[in-house]
Amino acid sequence: MTRTTVHLLRHGEVHNPGSVLYGRLPGFGLSEDGLQMARDAAEALQGRDVAVVIASPLQRAQETAGPISAAFGLAIGTDERLLESENVFEGEKFGVGDGAWRRPEHWSHLRNPFRPSWGEPYLEVAQRMLAAAESARDQAAGHEAVCVSHQLPIWTVRRYVEGRPLWHRPDRRQCGLASLTSITWEDGRIASVSYSEPAGAAARRPGAGA
């Protein structure tokens, strides 16, 4: 039996003094706490059989991958499929509970939360993320891989492989900062999905963006 685990690691806390939804915008790197979260994740993976490290091309993901790359002596690969989801509210202050849904200029983008109408369809996110995870699995066959991505893509692919509806409440995602969502395959079949938070309580800090 070939057993391979792919750890989907959400990046650490981002320096975002304007509290905007940064999405795919350039120039959003980790805060000092975020850098510590990345080190915490690398420490949590010590003793694991990590053979592959891959990250989204966005700065915060690449920086989060850095300590893992250094700890295991591995180069960081880049996969566009691990990118943050597209969102029409990118660059704006827009978050859960801020009353944005009451503004008429937003209504056309909020008409269908099941797709969702404000950005990349959940099914497309899930399928590209699963393809990225399967690619990492194949590269690390018989070992483990780490893929650094973003909250919504990780949570969406988890729901997909668990057979749950893809639409959800953003404030109920189980995907904290620098958290690990680990998918294990046995001979090409998903055998288990697990979750951990190396950064502890800091993983659940609220904030804009993902």
N, C-alpha and C positions, 0 to 999 in steps of 0.2 A: 504494500500500500504506500502510495506517495502522499505525504501530508505536508501541506504548505499553508502558511498563515500570512495574510496581508493586513498590516495595521494601517488603518486610515486615521492619520493624525491631523486634527485641526490645529491651525497655527496658534501661536500665543497672542497675548494682548497687543493691540496695535496703538501706536501713538496717534491720537485723533482728537486734538484739542477743540476742533470745531464740531465734534459729535455729528458728523455727516455719515450718510450711508455711502461708504467708499467703494463698494463693489469691485469693479475691475480698474479703477483709477490708479495711475502710477503714483509713486512717492509715499505710499503708506507703509512704513516699516514698523518693526516691533518697538514697543516701549521698553524701558528698563525692566519692568516686571515681566513683560512678554519674553525678553531674552532669558530671564530666569526660568520661566515656564518651559522654554525650549530645552534648557539644560536639565530641568526636572524630567522631561519626557525621555531625553537621552539616558539619564540615570535609570529610569524605570525599565528601559530596554536592555540594560547591561545584563549579560549572561544569556541573552536570547541569541538565536542563530540567524541574525540579520545579515543577508547577503546582498540586498538591493535597497537603495534609497532613491526615491523619485519625488519630485515636488511640482506643484503648480508653478507657472512662470512668474507669478506675482511676488513682489519683494517680501511680503510678510511670510509667505510659504517657504521661499528660498532661505530666509534667515532662520526659520524654525528648523529647517533640515540641517543647518550647519553643525550644531553640536552632535547630531547623530552621525553625520558624515565623518566628523573628526573622531568620534568614539570608536567607530568600526573600521576606519581607514578606507572608506568607500567614496567614490565620486558621486555627486548629486546629478541624477538624470532629471530631465524636464519633460513633462507630458501636458500638453494643452488641454487634454480631456479632464484634468483635475482642477481647471479654472473655476473661479466663483461663478455663480449663475448670473445671467444678464438681468438687469432691473432698470426700468425706466426712471426710477427715483434716485438713481446713482448721483451722488454729489449734493443731495438735499438732506435736510434734517427730517428723517422719516422713520419712526419706530413704533413699536407696540405701545398703545395707550397715549399717543401724543395728539390724538384728535385729527390726524391727517385725513381720515375718511370723511370728515365733515366739510372739507374744502371742495367746492364744485369742480375746480379744475382737475381734480384727481379722480372724479367719479368714473370717467370712461375707462380708466386703467384698473378700477376696483370692481368691475361688474361681475367677474367670475373668479372667485378664489380657488376653485377646483382645478383650474388649468395650470398656472394662474394667469390672469389677463394682464398683470403688470410686468411680466418678464418671461424668461425661458420656460417652456412647458415642463412640468415635473417629470413626465415620462422621458423626455429627451435628456434631462439632467441625469436621471437614474441610469439610462442606457449607456451614456458616455462614461459615466463613473464606473459602472460595472465592467465596461470594456477596458478601462484603464487598470482596474484592479486585477482583471484576468490577465492582462499583459504583464503586470508586475508578478503575478503568481507564476506565470510561465517562465519568466526570467529567473525567478528564485526557486524553481521547482525542488521540493524536498527540504527547503529552508524557510526563511521568513523575509518579507519585504515591508518597507515603510513607505507609504504614499502620503505626502503632506498636501492637504486640501483645505476646504472651507466648510463652514457649518451646514448651510443648506444642502450642498451637494452630498456631504457625508450622511446627513440624516435622511435624505431622500433615497439614496441607494440602500441604506439599511432597511427602510420600510419596504422597498422593492423586493429585496431578497428574502425578507420575512413574510412576504405576501400580504402586507397591509396596504390600505389606501394611501396614495401618495399625497393627497391634500392633508393639511394639518394646521394646527395653531402654532405660529412661530414661537410663542412663549412657553410651549410645552416640549420643545425639542430636547432630547437627551444628547447633547453634543457640546460640552463645555470647552472652554479655552484649553488648548494643548491636551485635549482628551484623545483617547485611543479607542476606536471602534475596530475590533479585530475580527476578520472573517477567515475561517479555517476551511480549507478544501481537503477532502480525502478522495484521491483518484478522480479529480474533476467535479466532485459533488460537494456542495456546501454542507459541512457537517455541523458547524456552530458559528454563532456570532456573540461576541462578548464586548463589554464596555468597561473602561477604567479612566480615572482622572488623576494622573501623576501630579498635577498642580494642586490637588486638594480643593479646599473651599474657594480658592482664587479662581478656579476653573469656571465658577458660576457667576462671575461678576457680570452685571448688565452692561450693555454698550451698543452703539450703532455699528452697523457693518457686520461682516462675518468672515 
